[in-house]
Every structure is written in C-alpha cells, then in structure tokens.
C-alpha cells in the first residue's frame, strides 16, 4: 500500500511537465520532403549560432507516469487544474497571481488544496 504525500504528488506533476517538454515536436502528417539531406561542411558553420541541445526523449515508463499524473488533474476544477499545472511547469508565483488575479497566500492555499 502506497501512502501519497503532497510532496510526492508535487514531484510527480513536475516530472510530468518535464516529460512533456522532452517529447519530440508534433509534425503534420502527410507532408514530407523528398530532397536528400544537405551536407554541411565546417566552413558553412563558421560564425553561426550553435543549435540548442535537446534532452533525449523520455522513456516509456516516464510517459506512463505522465499520463497517470495528467489524469489526476481531472479531479480538480478547471481553475485549480490550471493553477496546479502552472506551478508544476515552474511558473513563478508572481505570474500565477497576476494570471488568476489572486494574492500570493490565496494562490498557495489553492495550490496546496489541489495537491491534496
């Protein structure tokens, strides 16, 4: 029997937000390119900005945990779910308070209630 704490729920939702960030970008089906890939030499890359590094795609077990955690948000009202998810994504409290039009203490109280 697993007893869940608020910290465990918070960690699982934060992990779910991280998994969503690591998923590959969505592509429109039906469109493809038949051109061969371009061969880029060192001289072509001189002076260009380096492309940002991406984390590897998440594991299947991480995706399963993410899907389970996203299902928990259905138990909340839409406003509570948005607040809890915003915090799981790492949004600062100041932006959350501005977005929802509530004080910091009220936002924290709603967040704690949503995690409980």
N, CA, C and O atoms as a Tinker XYZ file with bonds, in Angstrom:
   464  protein
     1  N      0.853000   -1.182000    0.000000    73     2
     2  CA     0.000000    0.000000    0.000000    64     1     3
     3  C      0.896000    1.241000    0.000000    63     2     4     5
     4  O      1.793000    1.375000    0.833000    81     3
     5  N      0.642000    2.127000   -0.930000    73     3     6
     6  CA     1.458000    3.322000   -1.078000    64     5     7
     7  C      0.682000    4.527000   -0.554000    63     6     8     9
     8  O     -0.395000    4.835000   -1.064000    81     7
     9  N      1.211000    5.202000    0.444000    73     7    10
    10  CA     0.563000    6.382000    1.003000    64     9    11
    11  C      1.175000    7.602000    0.328000    63    10    12    13
    12  O      2.376000    7.848000    0.438000    81    11
    13  N      0.343000    8.357000   -0.366000    73    11    14
    14  CA     0.804000    9.529000   -1.108000    64    13    15
    15  C      0.855000   10.737000   -0.197000    63    14    16    17
    16  O     -0.035000   10.950000    0.627000    81    15
    17  N      1.905000   11.525000   -0.354000    73    15    18
    18  CA     2.024000   12.791000    0.356000    64    17    19
    19  C      1.911000   13.926000   -0.662000    63    18    20    21
    20  O      1.966000   13.706000   -1.872000    81    19
    21  N      1.756000   15.124000   -0.150000    73    19    22
    22  CA     1.663000   16.298000   -1.027000    64    21    23
    23  C      2.957000   16.462000   -1.814000    63    22    24    25
    24  O      2.933000   16.832000   -2.988000    81    23
    25  N      4.082000   16.188000   -1.167000    73    23    26
    26  CA     5.373000   16.320000   -1.843000    64    25    27
    27  C      5.513000   15.307000   -2.979000    63    26    28    29
    28  O      6.083000   15.620000   -4.024000    81    27
    29  N      4.997000   14.101000   -2.779000    73    27    30
    30  CA     5.069000   13.074000   -3.823000    64    29    31
    31  C      4.210000   13.458000   -5.027000    63    30    32    33
    32  O      4.616000   13.265000   -6.174000    81    31
    33  N      3.020000   14.004000   -4.759000    73    31    34
    34  CA     2.140000   14.437000   -5.853000    64    33    35
    35  C      2.781000   15.595000   -6.600000    63    34    36    37
    36  O      2.742000   15.643000   -7.830000    81    35
    37  N      3.375000   16.536000   -5.855000    73    35    38
    38  CA     4.044000   17.679000   -6.480000    64    37    39
    39  C      5.201000   17.208000   -7.362000    63    38    40    41
    40  O      5.375000   17.707000   -8.474000    81    39
    41  N      5.985000   16.258000   -6.875000    73    39    42
    42  CA     7.112000   15.742000   -7.659000    64    41    43
    43  C      6.636000   15.018000   -8.908000    63    42    44    45
    44  O      7.244000   15.147000   -9.970000    81    43
    45  N      5.550000   14.257000   -8.789000    73    43    46
    46  CA     5.045000   13.525000   -9.953000    64    45    47
    47  C      4.515000   14.479000  -11.012000    63    46    48    49
    48  O      4.719000   14.244000  -12.203000    81    47
    49  N      3.834000   15.558000  -10.605000    73    47    50
    50  CA     3.338000   16.540000  -11.574000    64    49    51
    51  C      4.492000   17.307000  -12.217000    63    50    52    53
    52  O      4.441000   17.611000  -13.409000    81    51
    53  N      5.527000   17.623000  -11.447000    73    51    54
    54  CA     6.695000   18.292000  -12.023000    64    53    55
    55  C      7.396000   17.376000  -13.021000    63    54    56    57
    56  O      7.877000   17.832000  -14.058000    81    55
    57  N      7.453000   16.080000  -12.704000    73    55    58
    58  CA     8.043000   15.122000  -13.640000    64    57    59
    59  C      7.211000   15.044000  -14.922000    63    58    60    61
    60  O      7.762000   14.944000  -16.018000    81    59
    61  N      5.885000   15.091000  -14.782000    73    59    62
    62  CA     5.011000   15.050000  -15.955000    64    61    63
    63  C      5.253000   16.270000  -16.854000    63    62    64    65
    64  O      5.279000   16.143000  -18.078000    81    63
    65  N      5.426000   17.435000  -16.254000    73    63    66
    66  CA     5.699000   18.640000  -17.044000    64    65    67
    67  C      7.040000   18.517000  -17.764000    63    66    68    69
    68  O      7.171000   18.947000  -18.909000    81    67
    69  N      8.030000   17.933000  -17.099000    73    67    70
    70  CA     9.344000   17.736000  -17.716000    64    69    71
    71  C      9.263000   16.734000  -18.866000    63    70    72    73
    72  O      9.909000   16.921000  -19.896000    81    71
    73  N      8.480000   15.681000  -18.699000    73    71    74
    74  CA     8.318000   14.681000  -19.763000    64    73    75
    75  C      7.678000   15.327000  -20.984000    63    74    76    77
    76  O      8.090000   15.055000  -22.111000    81    75
    77  N      6.682000   16.176000  -20.779000    73    75    78
    78  CA     6.023000   16.847000  -21.911000    64    77    79
    79  C      7.021000   17.740000  -22.648000    63    78    80    81
    80  O      6.982000   17.822000  -23.875000    81    79
    81  N      7.915000   18.410000  -21.913000    73    79    82
    82  CA     8.930000   19.249000  -22.563000    64    81    83
    83  C      9.899000   18.417000  -23.389000    63    82    84    85
    84  O     10.423000   18.890000  -24.397000    81    83
    85  N     10.141000   17.177000  -22.967000    73    83    86
    86  CA    11.113000   16.330000  -23.650000    64    85    87
    87  C     10.517000   15.545000  -24.821000    63    86    88    89
    88  O     11.263000   14.922000  -25.577000    81    87
    89  N      9.203000   15.561000  -24.986000    73    87    90
    90  CA     8.601000   14.839000  -26.108000    64    89    91
    91  C      9.021000   15.472000  -27.425000    63    90    92    93
    92  O      9.228000   16.684000  -27.486000    81    91
    93  N      9.151000   14.677000  -28.479000    73    91    94
    94  CA     9.531000   15.264000  -29.769000    64    93    95
    95  C      8.432000   16.178000  -30.297000    63    94    96    97
    96  O      7.265000   16.011000  -29.942000    81    95
    97  N      8.793000   17.144000  -31.143000    73    95    98
    98  CA     7.786000   18.073000  -31.658000    64    97    99
    99  C      6.762000   17.355000  -32.533000    63    98   100   101
   100  O      7.066000   16.354000  -33.183000    81    99
   101  N      5.560000   17.882000  -32.532000    73    99   102
   102  CA     4.477000   17.308000  -33.327000    64   101   103
   103  C      4.644000   17.753000  -34.772000    63   102   104   105
   104  O      4.892000   18.929000  -35.039000    81   103
   105  N      4.512000   16.832000  -35.688000    73   103   106
   106  CA     4.614000   17.144000  -37.117000    64   105   107
   107  C      3.287000   16.877000  -37.786000    63   106   108   109
   108  O      2.548000   15.980000  -37.377000    81   107
   109  N      2.980000   17.648000  -38.811000    73   107   110
   110  CA     1.744000   17.477000  -39.551000    64   109   111
   111  C      1.865000   16.224000  -40.415000    63   110   112   113
   112  O      2.791000   16.125000  -41.220000    81   111
   113  N      0.952000   15.267000  -40.266000    73   111   114
   114  CA     1.058000   14.058000  -41.082000    64   113   115
   115  C      0.714000   14.344000  -42.543000    63   114   116   117
   116  O     -0.102000   15.215000  -42.842000    81   115
   117  N      1.337000   13.610000  -43.431000    73   115   118
   118  CA     1.027000   13.741000  -44.847000    64   117   119
   119  C      1.998000   14.617000  -45.616000    63   118   120   121
   120  O      1.997000   14.589000  -46.846000    81   119
   121  N      2.817000   15.386000  -44.939000    73   119   122
   122  CA     3.778000   16.246000  -45.614000    64   121   123
   123  C      5.174000   15.694000  -45.383000    63   122   124   125
   124  O      5.551000   15.401000  -44.248000    81   123
   125  N      5.932000   15.552000  -46.443000    73   123   126
   126  CA     7.293000   15.058000  -46.313000    64   125   127
   127  C      8.154000   15.692000  -47.374000    63   126   128   129
   128  O      7.659000   16.321000  -48.310000    81   127
   129  N      9.437000   15.520000  -47.217000    73   127   130
   130  CA    10.408000   16.133000  -48.098000    64   129   131
   131  C     11.163000   15.027000  -48.816000    63   130   132   133
   132  O     11.678000   14.108000  -48.178000    81   131
   133  N     11.232000   15.111000  -50.148000    73   131   134
   134  CA    11.943000   14.087000  -50.906000    64   133   135
   135  C     13.367000   14.502000  -51.256000    63   134   136   137
   136  O     14.098000   13.738000  -51.886000    81   135
   137  N     13.764000   15.706000  -50.851000    73   135   138
   138  CA    15.114000   16.162000  -51.130000    64   137   139
   139  C     16.097000   15.418000  -50.222000    63   138   140   141
   140  O     15.775000   15.119000  -49.072000    81   139
   141  N     17.286000   15.122000  -50.734000    73   139   142
   142  CA    18.286000   14.486000  -49.866000    64   141   143
   143  C     18.793000   15.491000  -48.827000    63   142   144   145
   144  O     18.746000   16.699000  -49.055000    81   143
   145  N     19.275000   14.993000  -47.694000    73   143   146
   146  CA    19.786000   15.931000  -46.678000    64   145   147
   147  C     21.018000   16.665000  -47.192000    63   146   148   149
   148  O     21.842000   16.105000  -47.915000    81   147
   149  N     21.121000   17.938000  -46.798000    73   147   150
   150  CA    22.258000   18.750000  -47.226000    64   149   151
   151  C     23.500000   18.359000  -46.440000    63   150   152   153
   152  O     23.432000   18.096000  -45.239000    81   151
   153  N     24.616000   18.326000  -47.118000    73   151   154
   154  CA    25.891000   18.069000  -46.458000    64   153   155
   155  C     26.476000   19.424000  -46.073000    63   154   156   157
   156  O     26.776000   20.255000  -46.930000    81   155
   157  N     26.630000   19.626000  -44.775000    73   155   158
   158  CA    27.133000   20.894000  -44.268000    64   157   159
   159  C     28.580000   20.688000  -43.834000    63   158   160   161
   160  O     28.884000   19.794000  -43.045000    81   159
   161  N     29.457000   21.519000  -44.356000    73   159   162
   162  CA    30.865000   21.428000  -44.008000    64   161   163
   163  C     31.197000   22.427000  -42.908000    63   162   164   165
   164  O     30.387000   23.284000  -42.554000    81   163
   165  N     32.397000   22.299000  -42.382000    73   163   166
   166  CA    32.824000   23.161000  -41.293000    64   165   167
   167  C     32.796000   24.637000  -41.699000    63   166   168   169
   168  O     32.386000   25.489000  -40.911000    81   167
   169  N     33.226000   24.936000  -42.911000    73   167   170
   170  CA    33.278000   26.328000  -43.368000    64   169   171
   171  C     31.883000   26.951000  -43.417000    63   170   172   173
   172  O     31.741000   28.161000  -43.241000    81   171
   173  N     30.855000   26.137000  -43.655000    73   171   174
   174  CA    29.486000   26.652000  -43.680000    64   173   175
   175  C     28.996000   27.022000  -42.276000    63   174   176   177
   176  O     28.118000   27.871000  -42.128000    81   175
   177  N     29.550000   26.400000  -41.274000    73   175   178
   178  CA    29.090000   26.616000  -39.900000    64   177   179
   179  C     29.831000   27.726000  -39.174000    63   178   180   181
   180  O     29.426000   28.106000  -38.075000    81   179
   181  N     30.893000   28.255000  -39.746000    73   179   182
   182  CA    31.677000   29.296000  -39.090000    64   181   183
   183  C     30.816000   30.544000  -38.934000    63   182   184   185
   184  O     30.216000   31.024000  -39.896000    81   183
   185  N     30.765000   31.055000  -37.721000    73   183   186
   186  CA    30.012000   32.272000  -37.449000    64   185   187
   187  C     28.548000   32.040000  -37.148000    63   186   188   189
   188  O     27.843000   32.999000  -36.836000    81   187
   189  N     28.053000   30.813000  -37.226000    73   187   190
   190  CA    26.647000   30.532000  -36.926000    64   189   191
   191  C     26.477000   30.229000  -35.444000    63   190   192   193
   192  O     27.405000   29.788000  -34.767000    81   191
   193  N     25.278000   30.475000  -34.969000    73   191   194
   194  CA    24.952000   30.150000  -33.585000    64   193   195
   195  C     24.787000   28.642000  -33.440000    63   194   196   197
   196  O     24.257000   27.981000  -34.333000    81   195
   197  N     25.232000   28.113000  -32.335000    73   195   198
   198  CA    25.064000   26.687000  -32.076000    64   197   199
   199  C     23.594000   26.381000  -31.791000    63   198   200   201
   200  O     22.909000   27.159000  -31.128000    81   199
   201  N     23.122000   25.258000  -32.289000    73   199   202
   202  CA    21.742000   24.859000  -32.028000    64   201   203
   203  C     21.629000   24.389000  -30.583000    63   202   204   205
   204  O     22.539000   23.735000  -30.072000    81   203
   205  N     20.521000   24.716000  -29.922000    73   203   206
   206  CA    20.392000   24.297000  -28.525000    64   205   207
   207  C     20.288000   22.770000  -28.431000    63   206   208   209
   208  O     19.665000   22.113000  -29.265000    81   207
   209  N     20.912000   22.241000  -27.398000    73   207   210
   210  CA    20.884000   20.801000  -27.175000    64   209   211
   211  C     19.531000   20.411000  -26.586000    63   210   212   213
   212  O     18.990000   21.104000  -25.724000    81   211
   213  N     19.003000   19.307000  -27.061000    73   211   214
   214  CA    17.743000   18.784000  -26.533000    64   213   215
   215  C     18.039000   17.547000  -25.693000    63   214   216   217
   216  O     18.956000   16.779000  -25.982000    81   215
   217  N     17.249000   17.381000  -24.664000    73   215   218
   218  CA    17.368000   16.170000  -23.867000    64   217   219
   219  C     16.847000   14.991000  -24.675000    63   218   220   221
   220  O     16.042000   15.183000  -25.587000    81   219
   221  N     17.283000   13.785000  -24.365000    73   219   222
   222  CA    16.767000   12.627000  -25.096000    64   221   223
   223  C     15.278000   12.433000  -24.803000    63   222   224   225
   224  O     14.783000   12.914000  -23.784000    81   223
   225  N     14.564000   11.735000  -25.683000    73   223   226
   226  CA    13.135000   11.530000  -25.434000    64   225   227
   227  C     12.924000   10.719000  -24.157000    63   226   228   229
   228  O     13.783000    9.928000  -23.768000    81   227
   229  N     11.780000   10.919000  -23.510000    73   227   230
   230  CA    11.525000   10.210000  -22.253000    64   229   231
   231  C     11.300000    8.719000  -22.484000    63   230   232   233
   232  O     10.958000    8.285000  -23.584000    81   231
   233  N     11.498000    7.957000  -21.430000    73   231   234
   234  CA    11.305000    6.511000  -21.509000    64   233   235
   235  C      9.804000    6.189000  -21.500000    63   234   236   237
   236  O      9.000000    7.019000  -21.077000    81   235
   237  N      9.426000    5.004000  -21.957000    73   235   238
   238  CA     8.003000    4.625000  -21.932000    64   237   239
   239  C      7.405000    4.615000  -20.524000    63   238   240   241
   240  O      6.232000    4.946000  -20.353000    81   239
   241  N      8.192000    4.241000  -19.518000    73   239   242
   242  CA     7.650000    4.255000  -18.155000    64   241   243
   243  C      7.405000    5.691000  -17.676000    63   242   244   245
   244  O      6.444000    5.950000  -16.951000    81   243
   245  N      8.272000    6.617000  -18.081000    73   243   246
   246  CA     8.065000    8.021000  -17.716000    64   245   247
   247  C      6.812000    8.567000  -18.388000    63   246   248   249
   248  O      6.078000    9.355000  -17.791000    81   247
   249  N      6.564000    8.152000  -19.627000    73   247   250
   250  CA     5.352000    8.599000  -20.323000    64   249   251
   251  C      4.117000    8.019000  -19.647000    63   250   252   253
   252  O      3.101000    8.704000  -19.534000    81   251
   253  N      4.185000    6.779000  -19.199000    73   251   254
   254  CA     3.051000    6.174000  -18.491000    64   253   255
   255  C      2.772000    6.902000  -17.178000    63   254   256   257
   256  O      1.613000    7.141000  -16.838000    81   255
   257  N      3.829000    7.259000  -16.434000    73   255   258
   258  CA     3.638000    8.020000  -15.196000    64   257   259
   259  C      3.059000    9.399000  -15.492000    63   258   260   261
   260  O      2.238000    9.907000  -14.729000    81   259
   261  N      3.491000   10.012000  -16.614000    73   259   262
   262  CA     2.958000   11.316000  -17.001000    64   261   263
   263  C      1.468000   11.215000  -17.288000    63   262   264   265
   264  O      0.692000   12.055000  -16.833000    81   263
   265  N      1.061000   10.196000  -18.038000    73   263   266
   266  CA    -0.358000   10.026000  -18.359000    64   265   267
   267  C     -1.187000    9.823000  -17.097000    63   266   268   269
   268  O     -2.299000   10.341000  -16.986000    81   267
   269  N     -0.640000    9.064000  -16.141000    73   267   270
   270  CA    -1.351000    8.860000  -14.878000    64   269   271
   271  C     -1.502000   10.178000  -14.128000    63   270   272   273
   272  O     -2.575000   10.480000  -13.607000    81   271
   273  N     -0.420000   10.967000  -14.072000    73   271   274
   274  CA    -0.460000   12.238000  -13.346000    64   273   275
   275  C     -1.403000   13.237000  -14.020000    63   274   276   277
   276  O     -2.083000   13.999000  -13.331000    81   275
   277  N     -1.454000   13.246000  -15.338000    73   275   278
   278  CA    -2.370000   14.160000  -16.026000    64   277   279
   279  C     -3.821000   13.796000  -15.743000    63   278   280   281
   280  O     -4.686000   14.671000  -15.726000    81   279
   281  N     -4.092000   12.527000  -15.522000    73   279   282
   282  CA    -5.447000   12.105000  -15.164000    64   281   283
   283  C     -5.887000   12.649000  -13.818000    63   282   284   285
   284  O     -7.081000   12.838000  -13.589000    81   283
   285  N     -4.943000   12.904000  -12.927000    73   283   286
   286  CA    -5.290000   13.459000  -11.619000    64   285   287
   287  C     -5.888000   14.849000  -11.730000    63   286   288   289
   288  O     -6.699000   15.246000  -10.893000    81   287
   289  N     -5.498000   15.588000  -12.750000    73   287   290
   290  CA    -5.987000   16.968000  -12.893000    64   289   291
   291  C     -7.481000   17.015000  -13.198000    63   290   292   293
   292  O     -8.121000   18.047000  -12.991000    81   291
   293  N     -8.042000   15.916000  -13.684000    73   291   294
   294  CA    -9.484000   15.890000  -13.975000    64   293   295
   295  C    -10.312000   15.933000  -12.710000    63   294   296   297
   296  O    -11.491000   16.281000  -12.763000    81   295
   297  N     -9.733000   15.591000  -11.578000    73   295   298
   298  CA   -10.461000   15.620000  -10.323000    64   297   299
   299  C    -10.639000   17.037000   -9.799000    63   298   300   301
   300  O    -11.445000   17.264000   -8.897000    81   299
   301  N     -9.912000   17.976000  -10.340000    73   299   302
   302  CA    -9.946000   19.364000   -9.882000    64   301   303
   303  C    -10.862000   20.192000  -10.772000    63   302   304   305
   304  O    -11.204000   19.790000  -11.884000    81   303
   305  N    -11.253000   21.354000  -10.261000    73   303   306
   306  CA   -11.984000   22.297000  -11.098000    64   305   307
   307  C    -11.017000   22.833000  -12.154000    63   306   308   309
   308  O     -9.804000   22.767000  -11.953000    81   307
   309  N    -11.515000   23.359000  -13.267000    73   307   310
   310  CA   -10.598000   23.869000  -14.290000    64   309   311
   311  C     -9.631000   24.933000  -13.771000    63   310   312   313
   312  O     -8.464000   24.941000  -14.162000    81   311
   313  N    -10.094000   25.830000  -12.898000    73   311   314
   314  CA    -9.209000   26.877000  -12.356000    64   313   315
   315  C     -8.112000   26.265000  -11.489000    63   314   316   317
   316  O     -6.949000   26.654000  -11.589000    81   315
   317  N     -8.483000   25.305000  -10.637000    73   315   318
   318  CA    -7.487000   24.662000   -9.782000    64   317   319
   319  C     -6.483000   23.879000  -10.622000    63   318   320   321
   320  O     -5.283000   23.905000  -10.352000    81   319
   321  N     -6.982000   23.182000  -11.644000    73   319   322
   322  CA    -6.088000   22.388000  -12.501000    64   321   323
   323  C     -5.086000   23.293000  -13.209000    63   322   324   325
   324  O     -3.910000   22.944000  -13.314000    81   323
   325  N     -5.530000   24.443000  -13.692000    73   323   326
   326  CA    -4.620000   25.377000  -14.357000    64   325   327
   327  C     -3.572000   25.909000  -13.394000    63   326   328   329
   328  O     -2.402000   26.041000  -13.754000    81   327
   329  N     -3.989000   26.213000  -12.169000    73   327   330
   330  CA    -3.054000   26.729000  -11.178000    64   329   331
   331  C     -2.032000   25.656000  -10.805000    63   330   332   333
   332  O     -0.834000   25.937000  -10.756000    81   331
   333  N     -2.489000   24.440000  -10.544000    73   331   334
   334  CA    -1.573000   23.355000  -10.162000    64   333   335
   335  C     -0.617000   23.048000  -11.306000    63   334   336   337
   336  O      0.572000   22.829000  -11.078000    81   335
   337  N     -1.130000   23.031000  -12.540000    73   335   338
   338  CA    -0.257000   22.728000  -13.673000    64   337   339
   339  C      0.739000   23.853000  -13.928000    63   338   340   341
   340  O      1.890000   23.594000  -14.278000    81   339
   341  N      0.307000   25.095000  -13.757000    73   339   342
   342  CA     1.232000   26.218000  -13.927000    64   341   343
   343  C      2.400000   26.102000  -12.959000    63   342   344   345
   344  O      3.550000   26.354000  -13.320000    81   343
   345  N      2.093000   25.723000  -11.740000    73   343   346
   346  CA     3.154000   25.580000  -10.742000    64   345   347
   347  C      4.042000   24.376000  -11.062000    63   346   348   349
   348  O      5.251000   24.424000  -10.839000    81   347
   349  N      3.449000   23.293000  -11.586000    73   347   350
   350  CA     4.238000   22.112000  -11.952000    64   349   351
   351  C      5.205000   22.439000  -13.085000    63   350   352   353
   352  O      6.294000   21.870000  -13.154000    81   351
   353  N      4.817000   23.346000  -13.970000    73   351   354
   354  CA     5.696000   23.757000  -15.070000    64   353   355
   355  C      6.794000   24.700000  -14.605000    63   354   356   357
   356  O      7.710000   25.007000  -15.368000    81   355
   357  N      6.714000   25.164000  -13.357000    73   355   358
   358  CA     7.754000   26.032000  -12.819000    64   357   359
   359  C      7.451000   27.513000  -12.976000    63   358   360   361
   360  O      8.353000   28.341000  -12.852000    81   359
   361  N      6.212000   27.857000  -13.243000    73   359   362
   362  CA     5.835000   29.267000  -13.373000    64   361   363
   363  C      5.997000   29.951000  -12.013000    63   362   364   365
   364  O      5.541000   29.413000  -11.004000    81   363
   365  N      6.630000   31.112000  -11.964000    73   363   366
   366  CA     6.802000   31.815000  -10.685000    64   365   367
   367  C      5.454000   32.224000  -10.084000    63   366   368   369
   368  O      4.476000   32.442000  -10.799000    81   367
   369  N      5.429000   32.322000   -8.763000    73   367   370
   370  CA     4.191000   32.684000   -8.072000    64   369   371
   371  C      3.670000   34.047000   -8.512000    63   370   372   373
   372  O      2.459000   34.252000   -8.591000    81   371
   373  N      4.564000   34.968000   -8.797000    73   371   374
   374  CA     4.132000   36.313000   -9.187000    64   373   375
   375  C      3.301000   36.272000  -10.468000    63   374   376   377
   376  O      2.271000   36.939000  -10.563000    81   375
   377  N      3.745000   35.491000  -11.452000    73   375   378
   378  CA     2.973000   35.375000  -12.696000    64   377   379
   379  C      1.663000   34.632000  -12.482000    63   378   380   381
   380  O      0.653000   34.965000  -13.102000    81   379
   381  N      1.671000   33.628000  -11.608000    73   379   382
   382  CA     0.432000   32.894000  -11.310000    64   381   383
   383  C     -0.572000   33.828000  -10.656000    63   382   384   385
   384  O     -1.749000   33.829000  -11.019000    81   383
   385  N     -0.116000   34.628000   -9.689000    73   383   386
   386  CA    -1.013000   35.570000   -9.016000    64   385   387
   387  C     -1.581000   36.585000  -10.002000    63   386   388   389
   388  O     -2.761000   36.929000   -9.938000    81   387
   389  N     -0.743000   37.058000  -10.904000    73   387   390
   390  CA    -1.212000   38.025000  -11.896000    64   389   391
   391  C     -2.220000   37.384000  -12.844000    63   390   392   393
   392  O     -3.238000   37.997000  -13.167000    81   391
   393  N     -1.951000   36.159000  -13.293000    73   391   394
   394  CA    -2.820000   35.468000  -14.243000    64   393   395
   395  C     -4.199000   35.179000  -13.653000    63   394   396   397
   396  O     -5.214000   35.324000  -14.334000    81   395
   397  N     -4.231000   34.766000  -12.374000    73   395   398
   398  CA    -5.502000   34.392000  -11.762000    64   397   399
   399  C     -6.145000   35.522000  -10.968000    63   398   400   401
   400  O     -7.289000   35.400000  -10.531000    81   399
   401  N     -5.423000   36.610000  -10.779000    73   399   402
   402  CA    -5.980000   37.767000  -10.076000    64   401   403
   403  C     -6.205000   37.516000   -8.600000    63   402   404   405
   404  O     -7.189000   37.990000   -8.032000    81   403
   405  N     -5.296000   36.771000   -7.967000    73   403   406
   406  CA    -5.424000   36.466000   -6.545000    64   405   407
   407  C     -4.111000   36.791000   -5.842000    63   406   408   409
   408  O     -3.073000   36.974000   -6.477000    81   407
   409  N     -4.187000   36.857000   -4.511000    73   407   410
   410  CA    -2.999000   37.158000   -3.715000    64   409   411
   411  C     -2.111000   35.918000   -3.620000    63   410   412   413
   412  O     -2.541000   34.803000   -3.916000    81   411
   413  N     -0.872000   36.136000   -3.205000    73   411   414
   414  CA     0.097000   35.041000   -3.113000    64   413   415
   415  C     -0.351000   33.976000   -2.116000    63   414   416   417
   416  O     -0.233000   32.782000   -2.389000    81   415
   417  N     -0.858000   34.397000   -0.976000    73   415   418
   418  CA    -1.305000   33.442000    0.044000    64   417   419
   419  C     -2.500000   32.632000   -0.463000    63   418   420   421
   420  O     -2.591000   31.430000   -0.211000    81   419
   421  N     -3.400000   33.282000   -1.167000    73   419   422
   422  CA    -4.557000   32.580000   -1.718000    64   421   423
   423  C     -4.135000   31.593000   -2.788000    63   422   424   425
   424  O     -4.643000   30.472000   -2.836000    81   423
   425  N     -3.208000   31.999000   -3.648000    73   423   426
   426  CA    -2.718000   31.089000   -4.686000    64   425   427
   427  C     -2.050000   29.878000   -4.063000    63   426   428   429
   428  O     -2.263000   28.754000   -4.518000    81   427
   429  N     -1.247000   30.087000   -3.030000    73   427   430
   430  CA    -0.583000   28.971000   -2.360000    64   429   431
   431  C     -1.603000   28.045000   -1.695000    63   430   432   433
   432  O     -1.450000   26.824000   -1.726000    81   431
   433  N     -2.621000   28.614000   -1.106000    73   431   434
   434  CA    -3.665000   27.816000   -0.452000    64   433   435
   435  C     -4.417000   26.970000   -1.485000    63   434   436   437
   436  O     -4.677000   25.791000   -1.243000    81   435
   437  N     -4.768000   27.559000   -2.629000    73   435   438
   438  CA    -5.455000   26.806000   -3.689000    64   437   439
   439  C     -4.550000   25.711000   -4.241000    63   438   440   441
   440  O     -5.017000   24.614000   -4.545000    81   439
   441  N     -3.259000   26.005000   -4.372000    73   439   442
   442  CA    -2.300000   25.024000   -4.862000    64   441   443
   443  C     -2.179000   23.844000   -3.895000    63   442   444   445
   444  O     -2.196000   22.684000   -4.309000    81   443
   445  N     -2.057000   24.158000   -2.597000    73   443   446
   446  CA    -1.987000   23.092000   -1.583000    64   445   447
   447  C     -3.253000   22.243000   -1.584000    63   446   448   449
   448  O     -3.185000   21.019000   -1.471000    81   447
   449  N     -4.404000   22.891000   -1.712000    73   447   450
   450  CA    -5.667000   22.152000   -1.748000    64   449   451
   451  C     -5.728000   21.259000   -2.992000    63   450   452   453
   452  O     -6.191000   20.121000   -2.923000    81   451
   453  N     -5.264000   21.776000   -4.107000    73   451   454
   454  CA    -5.270000   20.992000   -5.345000    64   453   455
   455  C     -4.351000   19.782000   -5.261000    63   454   456   457
   456  O     -4.685000   18.718000   -5.783000    81   455
   457  N     -3.209000   19.925000   -4.618000    73   455   458
   458  CA    -2.299000   18.792000   -4.454000    64   457   459
   459  C     -2.825000   17.770000   -3.466000    63   458   460   461
   460  O     -2.509000   16.584000   -3.558000    81   459
   461  N     -3.632000   18.235000   -2.516000    73   459   462
   462  CA    -4.164000   17.321000   -1.504000    64   461   463
   463  C     -5.249000   16.455000   -2.092000    63   462   464
   464  O     -5.820000   15.619000   -1.390000    81   463
